């Protein structure tokens, strides 16, 4: 009897886990569900700091996502070294997040799992996913478009894996 393949475990990481990474998690969940592949994935998000631990996604990001037809879910949590072992793909939103996550990997043996989100974008050429926290509505809308692009790229890349 053939064994069931393990799900792809994907973790999105930003600073506080209230704007960018939970939005990426929400968007990726919908893409995966729309593709009928929920059982193929385990999806989560985390922040490099624990300041917002237990908080829901930022209300402005939540409203922006709702207007685009997404269902809001999740609570902020901080990334831990054990996450590097547990997840197959760890996707960071900017250079600072990338550095902080790599710092958790004391032996550098798991660096190959950690990637900048923008590397998966197909239509955008941004150098990072900008933090919309201190900006206006246009910033949240841009981040959503960028995340939709990159999440599509992640799903596409994992279909080939």
LUMDRENVO-591229 format. One record per residue (C-alpha): residue number from 1; x, z, y; residue in one letter. Coordinates in Angstrom, 2 decimals. Example, Ala and Ser with C-alpha at 12.3 -4.5 7.8 and 13.67 -1.06 7.14 Angstrom:
<pts>
{pt 1,{12.30,7.80,-4.50},A}
{pt 2,{13.67,7.14,-1.06},S}
</pts>
This chain:
<pts>
{pt 1,{0.00,0.00,0.00},X}
{pt 2,{1.57,-1.01,3.35},X}
{pt 3,{2.27,1.78,5.81},X}
{pt 4,{0.62,1.87,9.21},X}
{pt 5,{3.14,1.06,11.94},X}
{pt 6,{3.92,3.87,14.36},X}
{pt 7,{2.39,3.51,17.80},X}
{pt 8,{4.57,2.44,20.72},X}
{pt 9,{5.10,5.59,22.75},X}
{pt 10,{5.32,4.80,26.48},X}
{pt 11,{5.99,7.37,29.23},X}
{pt 12,{5.72,6.56,32.94},X}
{pt 13,{7.75,8.78,35.30},X}
{pt 14,{7.73,9.35,39.06},X}
{pt 15,{8.59,12.35,41.24},X}
{pt 16,{5.47,14.55,41.19},X}
{pt 17,{3.24,12.79,38.65},X}
{pt 18,{0.29,12.53,41.05},X}
{pt 19,{0.50,8.97,42.45},X}
{pt 20,{2.62,6.28,40.83},X}
{pt 21,{3.13,7.41,37.24},X}
{pt 22,{-0.47,8.54,36.58},X}
{pt 23,{-1.69,5.27,38.15},X}
{pt 24,{0.64,3.33,35.82},X}
{pt 25,{-0.67,5.35,32.86},X}
{pt 26,{-4.29,4.64,33.86},X}
{pt 27,{-3.64,0.92,34.41},X}
{pt 28,{-1.67,0.55,31.17},X}
{pt 29,{-4.38,2.39,29.19},X}
{pt 30,{-6.97,-0.09,30.47},X}
{pt 31,{-4.79,-3.12,29.67},X}
{pt 32,{-4.20,-1.78,26.16},X}
{pt 33,{-7.92,-1.04,25.68},X}
{pt 34,{-8.92,-4.47,27.00},X}
{pt 35,{-6.52,-5.98,24.43},X}
{pt 36,{-8.16,-3.88,21.66},X}
{pt 37,{-4.84,-2.17,20.93},X}
{pt 38,{-5.54,1.53,21.60},X}
{pt 39,{-4.24,2.58,18.18},X}
{pt 40,{-0.97,0.73,18.81},X}
{pt 41,{0.04,2.96,21.73},X}
{pt 42,{0.58,6.53,22.81},X}
{pt 43,{0.66,6.59,26.62},X}
{pt 44,{1.53,9.43,28.98},X}
{pt 45,{3.05,10.13,32.38},X}
{pt 46,{5.22,12.87,33.86},X}
{pt 47,{7.10,13.83,36.99},X}
{pt 48,{10.70,14.81,37.49},X}
{pt 49,{9.56,17.93,39.36},X}
{pt 50,{6.95,20.46,38.29},X}
{pt 51,{5.51,21.18,41.75},X}
{pt 52,{2.13,19.57,40.97},X}
{pt 53,{1.88,20.77,37.33},X}
{pt 54,{-1.78,20.67,36.20},X}
{pt 55,{-3.03,18.77,39.26},X}
{pt 56,{-5.20,15.65,38.91},X}
{pt 57,{-4.00,12.35,40.38},X}
{pt 58,{-3.83,12.21,44.18},X}
{pt 59,{-7.36,11.69,45.58},X}
{pt 60,{-6.29,8.66,47.65},X}
{pt 61,{-4.76,6.97,44.61},X}
{pt 62,{-7.80,7.91,42.55},X}
{pt 63,{-10.17,6.33,45.07},X}
{pt 64,{-8.04,3.19,45.27},X}
{pt 65,{-8.01,2.90,41.47},X}
{pt 66,{-11.77,3.54,41.20},X}
{pt 67,{-12.42,0.70,43.67},X}
{pt 68,{-10.47,-1.55,41.28},X}
{pt 69,{-12.62,-0.44,38.31},X}
{pt 70,{-10.26,2.09,36.70},X}
{pt 71,{-11.33,5.38,35.14},X}
{pt 72,{-9.37,8.33,36.47},X}
{pt 73,{-7.92,10.84,34.03},X}
{pt 74,{-4.89,13.02,33.47},X}
{pt 75,{-3.11,16.07,34.84},X}
{pt 76,{0.40,16.28,36.26},X}
{pt 77,{3.20,17.59,34.09},X}
{pt 78,{6.96,17.70,34.30},X}
{pt 79,{9.16,15.63,32.01},X}
{pt 80,{11.29,17.55,29.48},X}
{pt 81,{14.35,16.59,27.48},X}
{pt 82,{12.18,16.52,24.33},X}
{pt 83,{10.23,13.61,25.86},X}
{pt 84,{13.35,11.47,25.58},X}
{pt 85,{13.26,11.88,21.82},X}
{pt 86,{9.49,11.52,21.51},X}
{pt 87,{8.91,8.36,23.56},X}
{pt 88,{10.18,4.87,22.70},X}
{pt 89,{10.02,3.57,26.28},X}
{pt 90,{10.43,5.67,29.40},X}
{pt 91,{9.68,3.77,32.59},X}
{pt 92,{10.79,5.13,35.98},X}
{pt 93,{9.35,4.22,39.35},X}
{pt 94,{12.50,4.33,41.49},X}
{pt 95,{16.26,4.89,41.42},X}
{pt 96,{15.98,8.63,41.97},X}
{pt 97,{13.58,9.00,39.01},X}
{pt 98,{15.91,6.88,36.86},X}
{pt 99,{18.89,9.10,37.72},X}
{pt 100,{16.92,12.31,37.13},X}
{pt 101,{15.58,11.16,33.75},X}
{pt 102,{18.99,9.95,32.60},X}
{pt 103,{20.41,13.34,33.59},X}
{pt 104,{18.13,14.95,30.98},X}
{pt 105,{19.96,12.90,28.31},X}
{pt 106,{23.11,15.05,28.06},X}
{pt 107,{24.81,12.77,25.50},X}
{pt 108,{23.66,9.47,27.08},X}
{pt 109,{22.55,8.44,23.59},X}
{pt 110,{18.97,7.75,24.70},X}
{pt 111,{19.67,5.83,27.91},X}
{pt 112,{18.56,2.60,26.22},X}
{pt 113,{14.97,3.91,26.23},X}
{pt 114,{14.93,4.51,30.00},X}
{pt 115,{14.11,1.53,32.23},X}
{pt 116,{13.14,0.85,35.85},X}
{pt 117,{9.49,-0.17,36.07},X}
{pt 118,{10.18,-3.14,38.35},X}
{pt 119,{12.19,-4.76,35.57},X}
{pt 120,{8.88,-5.51,33.84},X}
{pt 121,{7.24,-7.16,36.87},X}
{pt 122,{6.58,-10.85,36.51},X}
{pt 123,{5.22,-11.73,39.96},X}
{pt 124,{6.72,-9.09,42.27},X}
{pt 125,{10.37,-8.72,43.22},X}
{pt 126,{10.28,-5.22,44.72},X}
{pt 127,{13.41,-3.13,44.09},X}
{pt 128,{11.30,-0.05,43.29},X}
{pt 129,{7.72,1.12,43.13},X}
{pt 130,{7.40,2.67,46.61},X}
{pt 131,{5.91,6.14,46.90},X}
{pt 132,{2.59,5.72,48.75},X}
{pt 133,{2.14,9.48,49.26},X}
{pt 134,{3.03,9.48,52.97},X}
{pt 135,{1.70,6.01,53.75},X}
{pt 136,{-1.71,4.56,54.36},X}
{pt 137,{-4.24,2.69,52.26},X}
{pt 138,{-2.20,-0.51,52.28},X}
{pt 139,{0.60,1.35,50.44},X}
{pt 140,{-1.73,2.51,47.68},X}
{pt 141,{-3.18,-0.98,47.28},X}
{pt 142,{0.30,-2.53,47.08},X}
{pt 143,{1.42,0.00,44.46},X}
{pt 144,{-1.65,-0.76,42.33},X}
{pt 145,{-0.90,-4.51,42.41},X}
{pt 146,{2.74,-3.84,41.56},X}
{pt 147,{1.74,-1.53,38.68},X}
{pt 148,{-0.76,-4.05,37.33},X}
{pt 149,{1.98,-6.69,37.30},X}
{pt 150,{4.57,-4.47,35.60},X}
{pt 151,{2.13,-2.96,33.11},X}
{pt 152,{1.18,-6.47,32.06},X}
{pt 153,{4.88,-7.19,31.60},X}
{pt 154,{5.34,-4.07,29.48},X}
{pt 155,{2.41,-4.99,27.24},X}
{pt 156,{3.76,-8.53,26.92},X}
{pt 157,{7.26,-7.29,26.04},X}
{pt 158,{5.92,-4.90,23.40},X}
{pt 159,{3.83,-7.65,21.80},X}
{pt 160,{7.12,-9.42,21.08},X}
{pt 161,{8.78,-6.27,19.70},X}
</pts>
